[in-house]
Amino acid sequence: MVQELYTYRAEKKVILQKQENQFVIRTNPDNLKKVDTLLDVEQVSPASFRITTDESNLDHLMNIAREMAPAHHAYYRIETNDEFLITDRIFVKFRKVISEEETTLFTSRYKLLLLEKYDDYNYLFQLTNATDMNPIKLIVKLMEEETIVESADHDLNHQMHTYDLEIPRDEAYSKQWHLHTHFRNTEYDSRSSTRCEDAWKLLGHFGSEDIVIGITDDGCKIDHPDFNSSNKFAGYGYFKDERLFTNSDSDFQKQQMYIKCKNHGTSCAGIVAAEVDAQFTVGAAPGCRLLPIKWESKEEGLFISDSKLMTVLNYIADKIDILSNSWGRSPERTWPTQVLDKITELATTGGRRRKGIIFLWAAGNENCPIEHNALVEVPYTDGWENGSWIGVKKAKNFHHSLVGIPGVIFIGALSSTAQRSHYSNYGSGLSISAPSSNLHEYFRMPVKGIPITTATGSIPVLHGACIPENVTSRFGGTSSATPLVAGIAALTISANPQLSALEVVSILKSTASKNLNFEGYPKTPPSPFDRDISWDISPIPPFDKGTFIDIGSNDGTWSPWFGYGRVDALDAVKAALKRRQEPII
């Protein structure tokens, strides 16, 4: 009988499968050139590479690799076939405060290095060559046998997707239909607008420079003309390997904040707070400040680990009011207890005002549930790879461990027709929606919708070259919807700085518009390369209608397609002003 391979993630048992023709090595890429029998090399983090080779040659190559650097098998979750990118680092939470002597005994027992002590209970350790078991087995041993340990978890690497869509270009502010209602186009319905322009008029300004929005992404073009006021940035930072370099560090290099043709983060920053007096575009909260954090990245996405996210959370803990994250992954994304606890803490007592931080995450562009255990297999990819149809990947269980944490909201997308964007993830966990682009998730039929115009940096042209550009009209996805809500949250706090983060979230939900387009989409048409389209079942019951229903929430009715509705800047600012305590004269 084959023994079940498992470990633990967020204190829950996870069944794994070892890939028989792959392993992962943490090394300099130059070292890999010394091995001439590698079939395929894929970078999975700034310092780690997944090697694919012949199954018969795996053990031999791993022995060679282990002479160069730490190497281990590649693992996948059996339930979802999703990658499980372990590292040689683990989180440990002890049941009680342990002394320095007890810490030394613990590290000696398992031959570990202490990398970080987060507080009296939570630590980050690294395995060594002397550790007599791999991280998978060590986590199991600590969880099941070590009495002084409350929980142990992997410091996983994550290859996160950025949620933008490449669609046709347009012009600048007059074309920014998501901010105002005087745009005219046959594919524009004014119900899709957030009415930011009306909110500015009510406020009498464009947002307070005291309010700071953090953005974690692939960087930001700090010298973009849309961000050229002297006090636009409250700070910024970038990751290099495991270290976060910030603008207050003596060895900080400002040019590292932006890589040519990597514009996702710059576009998100433009959506939030591009300046109203700039030459090009305008953000939702032009008067507010920004604090961008740059993850390391490759063309397909971002390199994020659990410990790096902890580093970001500790850095921004007292510096920002809102954190916008236009990245994620489906069908499952879990974080260790340390991350969940830290976000929970910061959402209530953290932030620049000590009134909590609002955390926003993109719901995702996979046309699948966010949080749901389905009875049928649901597609969560678009089915294409390198220009060829390979078929969609499917899963039954969809889970994101940040869902349900007060102060954390997941943002969906609706098109310029006020209709749910075809790609936008749906169902339980969806908090609110905002206008964005539209595109058929499977690239098989036209759908109506106008893309978002925002800031950008240099754009790619022929032969890998990049040319300067300041505006794009090709942005979209839940990537665009998320920073838009972040900017409107900043306007709401600008209207009433006495509000807590949780109160602002409640205002955004309770004032969201429910006057929307509930029309669905026809099923994907068959094609010569895929005649059986029975797989196209999203949105699945009980989320197959966008109708608003009573879920017993004080914030009002909720829709599986739109959350509490389309974010409304004008009504949110009105509600915030109404709650403001006027000074007693």
C-alpha positions in Angstrom: 0.0 0.0 0.0 1.4 3.4 -1.0 1.8 5.7 1.9 -0.1 9.0 1.6 2.1 12.0 1.1 0.9 15.0 3.0 1.9 18.1 4.9 0.1 21.0 6.6 -1.0 24.4 5.4 -2.6 27.0 7.6 -3.0 24.1 10.2 -5.0 22.0 7.7 -3.8 18.7 6.2 -2.9 19.0 2.5 -2.4 15.9 0.3 0.5 16.3 -2.1 1.8 14.6 -5.2 5.5 14.4 -6.0 6.3 15.2 -9.6 8.4 12.4 -10.9 10.2 14.4 -13.6 10.7 17.7 -11.8 12.7 19.2 -8.9 13.4 22.7 -7.5 16.8 24.2 -6.8 17.8 27.4 -5.1 20.9 28.6 -6.9 22.5 31.2 -9.2 21.3 30.7 -12.8 24.9 30.5 -14.0 25.3 27.3 -12.1 22.6 25.7 -14.1 24.6 26.2 -17.3 27.0 23.6 -16.0 24.4 20.8 -16.2 23.8 20.0 -19.9 21.1 17.4 -19.5 18.3 19.7 -18.3 15.2 19.6 -20.5 13.5 22.6 -19.2 14.3 25.3 -16.6 11.6 27.6 -15.2 12.2 30.4 -12.7 9.7 30.2 -9.8 11.1 32.8 -7.5 14.0 35.3 -7.6 16.4 32.6 -6.5 14.7 29.3 -7.3 14.3 27.3 -10.5 12.1 24.3 -11.4 13.9 21.7 -13.5 12.1 19.3 -15.8 14.0 16.3 -17.0 13.5 12.7 -18.0 12.0 10.7 -15.2 14.8 8.1 -15.4 17.4 10.9 -15.0 15.8 12.7 -12.0 17.7 11.1 -9.1 21.0 11.5 -10.9 20.4 15.2 -11.6 19.2 15.9 -8.1 22.4 14.4 -6.7 24.4 16.7 -8.9 22.2 19.7 -8.0 22.5 19.0 -4.2 26.3 19.4 -4.5 25.7 23.0 -5.8 22.8 24.2 -3.7 19.6 23.1 -1.8 17.3 21.1 -4.0 14.1 19.2 -3.4 11.3 17.5 -5.3 8.6 19.5 -7.0 5.1 19.0 -5.4 1.5 19.6 -6.4 -1.7 19.6 -4.5 -3.7 16.5 -5.5 -7.0 18.2 -5.0 -6.4 21.0 -7.4 -3.2 20.0 -9.3 -1.9 23.4 -8.2 1.8 23.9 -7.6 3.0 23.8 -3.9 6.3 25.7 -4.0 8.1 24.8 -0.8 11.3 26.5 0.3 13.9 25.6 2.9 12.2 28.0 5.3 9.4 27.4 7.8 7.2 29.4 10.1 6.8 28.2 13.7 4.3 29.5 16.3 5.1 28.2 19.9 2.4 27.6 22.5 4.2 29.8 25.0 6.9 32.3 25.2 10.2 30.4 25.0 13.5 31.5 26.4 16.7 32.0 24.4 18.0 28.7 25.7 14.9 26.9 24.6 15.2 28.5 21.2 18.7 27.2 20.9 17.7 23.7 21.9 14.9 23.7 19.3 17.2 24.9 16.5 19.9 22.3 17.6 17.3 19.5 17.7 16.3 20.0 14.1 19.5 21.6 12.8 17.8 24.9 11.9 18.9 28.5 11.5 16.9 31.2 13.1 16.1 33.8 10.4 13.6 36.1 12.1 11.7 36.5 15.4 8.4 38.3 14.6 7.3 38.4 18.2 7.4 36.3 21.4 5.6 33.4 19.7 6.3 33.5 15.9 9.5 32.6 14.3 11.0 32.0 10.8 13.6 29.2 10.5 15.7 27.8 7.7 16.6 24.2 7.2 20.3 23.3 6.7 22.2 20.5 5.1 22.3 18.8 8.5 18.5 18.7 8.9 17.7 15.1 8.5 14.3 15.5 6.7 12.8 17.7 4.0 10.4 20.6 4.8 7.3 18.5 4.0 8.2 15.9 6.6 9.5 18.4 9.1 6.2 20.4 9.1 4.3 17.1 9.8 6.6 16.2 12.6 6.3 19.6 14.3 2.5 19.6 13.9 1.9 16.1 15.1 4.7 15.4 17.6 6.4 18.6 18.9 4.5 19.5 22.1 5.9 23.1 22.4 4.7 24.0 18.9 1.2 25.4 18.3 1.5 25.5 14.6 4.1 25.1 11.8 3.8 26.1 8.2 5.8 26.4 5.0 7.2 29.7 3.7 5.8 29.0 0.3 6.7 30.8 -2.9 3.8 32.0 -5.0 3.7 32.8 -8.7 0.9 35.3 -8.7 -0.9 36.5 -11.8 -1.4 40.2 -12.4 -5.1 40.8 -13.3 -4.8 43.1 -16.3 -6.2 42.6 -19.8 -4.6 43.8 -23.0 -7.3 45.6 -25.1 -7.3 48.4 -27.7 -6.0 51.9 -27.0 -7.9 55.1 -26.4 -7.3 58.7 -25.2 -6.8 60.5 -21.8 -9.1 62.1 -19.2 -12.1 62.8 -21.5 -12.1 59.0 -22.2 -11.9 58.1 -18.5 -15.6 57.1 -18.4 -15.2 55.3 -15.0 -14.7 58.7 -13.3 -17.5 60.8 -14.8 -20.9 60.6 -16.5 -20.5 62.8 -19.6 -18.8 60.2 -21.8 -20.8 59.2 -24.9 -20.4 55.8 -26.7 -22.8 53.1 -27.8 -21.1 50.7 -25.4 -21.3 53.1 -22.4 -24.0 53.0 -19.8 -23.7 55.8 -17.2 -24.7 53.3 -14.4 -21.2 52.0 -14.7 -19.5 55.2 -13.6 -18.2 55.7 -10.0 -19.1 59.4 -10.1 -15.7 60.5 -8.7 -16.0 63.9 -10.4 -19.2 64.5 -8.5 -17.5 63.4 -5.3 -14.7 65.9 -5.9 -17.2 68.7 -6.3 -18.9 67.8 -3.1 -15.6 67.6 -1.2 -14.3 70.8 -2.8 -10.9 69.2 -3.4 -9.4 66.0 -4.9 -8.6 64.1 -1.7 -6.3 64.8 1.2 -2.5 64.5 1.0 -2.7 63.1 4.5 -4.2 59.9 3.1 -1.8 57.3 1.9 -2.5 54.4 -0.4 -0.1 51.5 -0.6 0.2 49.4 -3.8 2.1 46.1 -4.1 2.8 45.2 -7.7 5.6 45.0 -10.3 6.9 48.5 -9.6 6.0 52.1 -10.3 7.5 54.7 -12.6 8.2 57.2 -9.9 9.2 60.0 -12.3 6.0 59.7 -14.4 4.5 63.1 -15.1 1.2 62.0 -13.5 3.1 61.8 -10.2 5.4 64.8 -10.4 4.3 66.9 -7.4 7.1 67.1 -4.7 5.1 65.2 -2.0 3.3 62.6 -4.1 5.0 59.6 -2.5 4.9 58.9 1.2 7.6 56.3 0.5 8.4 53.4 -1.8 10.4 50.2 -1.8 11.5 47.2 -3.8 12.5 43.6 -3.1 15.9 42.2 -4.1 16.1 38.5 -3.1 14.7 38.4 0.5 15.4 42.0 1.4 13.0 45.0 1.1 14.9 48.1 0.2 13.1 51.3 1.1 13.7 54.9 0.2 15.1 55.6 3.7 17.9 53.1 3.2 21.4 54.4 2.4 21.9 51.9 -0.3 18.5 52.3 -1.9 18.6 52.7 -5.7 15.6 54.6 -7.0 15.9 53.3 -10.6 15.1 49.8 -9.3 11.5 50.9 -8.7 10.7 50.5 -12.4 11.7 48.0 -15.1 11.1 49.1 -18.7 7.9 47.7 -20.2 6.7 46.5 -16.7 3.8 48.8 -16.4 1.1 47.0 -14.3 2.0 48.7 -11.1 2.4 52.1 -12.7 -1.1 51.8 -14.3 -2.6 50.8 -10.9 -1.0 53.8 -9.3 -2.4 56.0 -12.0 -5.9 54.6 -11.4 -5.6 55.4 -7.7 -4.0 58.9 -7.7 -2.7 60.3 -11.0 -2.7 64.1 -10.4 -5.5 66.4 -11.6 -3.0 69.0 -12.9 -0.9 66.4 -14.7 -0.4 66.3 -18.5 -2.1 63.0 -19.1 -4.6 61.1 -16.8 -6.4 61.5 -13.6 -6.9 59.1 -10.7 -9.8 58.5 -8.4 -8.0 60.4 -5.5 -5.6 62.8 -7.3 -4.8 64.7 -4.1 -3.8 61.7 -2.0 -0.3 60.2 -1.7 1.1 56.8 -2.8 3.4 54.2 -1.3 4.3 51.6 -3.9 6.1 48.3 -3.1 7.8 46.5 -6.0 7.8 42.7 -6.0 10.3 40.9 -8.2 8.7 39.5 -11.3 8.9 37.7 -14.6 6.8 38.2 -17.7 3.9 36.0 -16.5 3.6 37.3 -12.9 5.0 38.2 -9.6 7.4 36.4 -7.2 5.8 36.5 -3.7 6.5 34.4 -0.6 4.7 34.3 2.7 7.7 35.8 4.5 8.0 38.6 2.0 4.3 39.5 2.5 5.0 39.5 6.3 7.9 41.9 5.6 5.6 44.2 3.6 2.9 44.1 6.4 5.4 45.0 9.0 6.8 47.9 6.9 3.5 49.5 6.0 1.9 48.9 9.5 2.1 52.6 10.5 2.5 54.3 7.1 -0.7 53.8 5.1 -4.5 53.9 5.3 -5.2 51.5 2.4 -3.4 48.7 0.7 -4.3 47.7 -2.9 -3.2 44.3 -4.3 -4.1 43.6 -8.0 -2.8 40.1 -8.0 -3.8 36.6 -6.9 -4.4 33.1 -8.0 -7.2 30.5 -8.3 -8.5 28.0 -7.4 -6.9 28.2 -4.0 -4.6 30.6 -2.2 -3.9 30.2 1.5 -1.6 32.1 3.8 0.0 31.0 7.0 -1.5 31.9 10.4 1.2 34.6 10.9 0.0 36.4 7.8 -3.7 36.1 8.6 -3.2 37.2 12.2 -1.1 40.2 11.1 -3.7 41.4 8.5 -6.5 40.9 11.1 -4.5 43.0 13.6 -3.6 45.8 11.1 -7.2 46.0 9.7 -8.4 47.0 13.2 -5.6 48.9 14.9 -2.9 49.5 12.3 -2.3 52.2 9.8 -1.1 55.8 9.8 -4.1 56.9 11.9 -4.1 53.8 14.1 -7.7 53.3 13.0 -7.0 50.3 10.8 -5.8 49.6 7.2 -8.3 48.7 4.4 -7.0 45.7 2.5 -8.2 45.3 -1.1 -7.5 42.3 -3.3 -8.5 41.7 -6.9 -11.2 39.0 -7.1 -9.5 37.6 -10.2 -10.1 37.2 -13.9 -10.8 33.4 -14.2 -14.6 33.5 -14.4 -14.8 31.1 -11.4 -16.0 31.2 -7.8 -13.8 32.9 -5.2 -14.9 30.8 -2.2 -17.0 27.7 -2.8 -17.1 23.9 -2.7 -18.8 22.9 -5.9 -20.5 19.7 -6.9 -19.1 19.9 -10.4 -15.7 20.7 -11.8 -15.5 24.4 -12.7 -13.0 25.9 -15.2 -10.5 28.3 -13.7 -8.1 28.9 -16.7 -8.8 30.4 -20.2 -7.7 27.2 -21.9 -4.9 28.7 -24.0 -1.2 28.2 -23.9 1.4 29.7 -26.2 -1.4 30.5 -28.8 -2.8 27.0 -28.8 -6.0 25.7 -27.2 -5.1 23.0 -24.6 -8.4 23.0 -22.8 -9.4 24.6 -19.5 -8.2 23.4 -16.1 -11.0 22.6 -13.6 -11.5 22.3 -9.8 -14.4 21.7 -7.4 -13.0 23.5 -4.4 -12.2 27.2 -4.4 -10.7 28.8 -1.3 -9.0 32.1 -0.4 -8.1 32.2 3.2 -8.4 36.0 3.4 -12.1 35.9 2.7 -14.1 36.7 5.8 -11.4 38.8 7.6 -13.0 42.1 8.6 -11.3 44.9 6.7 -10.3 42.7 3.7 -12.4 43.2 0.6 -12.3 41.4 -2.8 -13.1 43.5 -5.8 -14.9 42.4 -8.9 -15.2 44.0 -12.3 -18.1 45.3 -14.3 -18.0 46.6 -17.9 -18.9 50.0 -19.4 -22.3 48.5 -20.1 -22.9 48.1 -16.3 -22.8 44.4 -16.8 -20.6 41.9 -14.9 -17.3 41.6 -16.9 -17.3 38.1 -18.4 -14.0 37.2 -16.8 -14.7 38.5 -13.3 -14.7 36.0 -10.5 -17.9 35.7 -8.6 -19.8 34.3 -5.6 -19.1 34.1 -1.9 -16.2 36.4 -0.9 -17.0 39.0 -3.5 -17.3 42.4 -1.6 -17.9 45.0 -4.2 -17.4 45.8 -7.9 -15.9 48.6 -9.9 -15.9 49.6 -13.6 -13.2 48.0 -15.8 -12.7 46.5 -19.2 -14.5 43.5 -20.7 -13.2 40.5 -22.6 -14.4 37.0 -23.2 -12.5 34.8 -20.7 -11.9 32.1 -23.3 -11.2 34.5 -26.2 -13.9 32.8 -28.3 -16.5 35.5 -28.8 -16.9 39.4 -28.8 -18.3 41.1 -25.7 -19.2 44.7 -25.2 -17.1 47.0 -23.1 -14.6 49.9 -23.2 -11.1 49.6 -21.6 -9.7 51.8 -18.9 -7.4 54.7 -19.7 -4.6 55.3 -17.2 -0.9 56.0 -16.7 1.8 53.7 -18.1 5.6 53.7 -18.7 7.6 52.5 -21.7 5.8 50.1 -24.0 7.2 47.1 -25.9 7.7 47.3 -29.7 9.5 45.1 -32.2 12.6 43.0 -31.3 12.2 43.4 -27.6 12.7 47.2 -27.6 10.7 49.7 -25.5 9.7 53.2 -26.3 8.5 55.9 -23.9 4.7 56.3 -23.5 2.7 58.0 -20.7 -0.8 56.9 -21.3 -2.4 53.6 -22.1 -6.1 52.9 -23.0 -5.6 49.2 -22.8 -5.8 48.6 -19.0 -8.5 46.5 -17.3 -9.3 43.4 -15.4 -10.0 43.2 -11.7 -6.5 44.7 -11.6 -8.0 48.0 -12.6 -11.1 47.7 -10.5 -9.2 47.2 -7.3 -7.1 50.4 -7.2 -10.2 52.3 -8.3 -12.0 51.2 -5.1 -8.8 52.0 -3.2 -8.9 55.6 -4.5 -12.6 56.0 -3.6 -11.8 54.6 -0.1 -9.2 57.4 0.1 -11.8 60.0 -0.9 -14.1 58.6 1.8 -11.4 58.9 4.5 -10.6 62.4 3.2 -14.2 63.4 3.8 -14.0 62.1 7.4 -10.6 61.1 8.9 -12.3 60.1 12.1 -13.7 56.9 10.5 -12.1 53.6 11.2 -11.1 51.3 8.4 -14.0 49.0 9.2 -16.4 51.9 9.1 -15.1 52.9 5.7 -15.6 49.4 4.3 -19.2 49.4 5.7 -19.8 52.8 3.9 -18.4 51.5 0.6 -20.7 48.5 0.8 -23.9 50.2 2.0 -23.7 53.0 -0.5 -22.8 50.9 -3.5 -25.2 51.2 -6.4 -27.5 48.2 -7.2 -28.9 49.8 -10.4 -27.0 47.6 -12.8 -27.2 45.4 -15.9 -28.1 41.9 -14.9 -27.9 40.4 -18.4 -25.7 37.3 -18.6 -23.6 36.0 -21.5 -24.3 33.2 -24.0 -22.2 30.1 -23.7 -18.9 29.8 -25.5 -19.6 28.8 -29.1 -18.0 25.5 -30.4 -15.1 25.7 -32.7 -13.2 23.2 -35.0 -10.5 22.8 -32.3 -13.1 22.4 -29.4 -16.5 21.2 -30.5 -17.7 20.0 -27.0 -18.3 23.1 -24.9 -20.1 21.4 -22.1 -17.3 22.6 -19.8 -18.5 26.2 -20.0 -20.8 26.2 -16.9 -19.9 29.5 -15.1 -21.4 31.2 -13.3 -22.5 28.0 -11.5 -25.5 27.7 -9.1 -26.2 29.2 -6.6 -24.4 32.1 -8.3 -25.9 31.8 -11.7 -28.0 35.0 -11.3 -26.9 38.5 -10.4 -30.0 39.4 -8.4 -29.4 41.1 -5.1 -30.5 39.0 -2.1 -30.9 39.5 1.6 -28.0 37.8 3.4 -28.7 39.3 6.8 -26.0 42.0 6.5 -26.3 45.4 8.0 -24.7 46.7 4.8 -27.6 45.7 2.7 -28.4 43.2 0.0 -25.7 41.3 -1.9 -25.3 39.9 -5.4 -23.1 36.9 -6.5 -22.0 38.9 -9.5 -21.5 42.4 -8.0 -21.1 41.9 -4.3 -22.8 44.8 -2.5 -22.9 46.7 -5.8 -20.9 49.1 -7.9 -18.8 51.4 -5.8 -20.2 54.9 -5.7 -17.8 57.7 -4.8 -20.4 60.4 -4.5 -22.7 58.5 -2.1 -19.7 57.2 -0.1 -18.4 60.7 0.4 -21.9 61.9 1.3 -22.2 59.2 4.0 -18.8 60.0 5.4 -19.5 63.7 5.6 -22.8 62.9 7.3 -21.0 61.0 10.1 -18.4 63.7 10.6 -18.4 65.3 14.0 -18.3 69.0 13.6 -16.2 71.0 16.1 -18.2 72.6 19.0 -18.0 76.4 18.8 
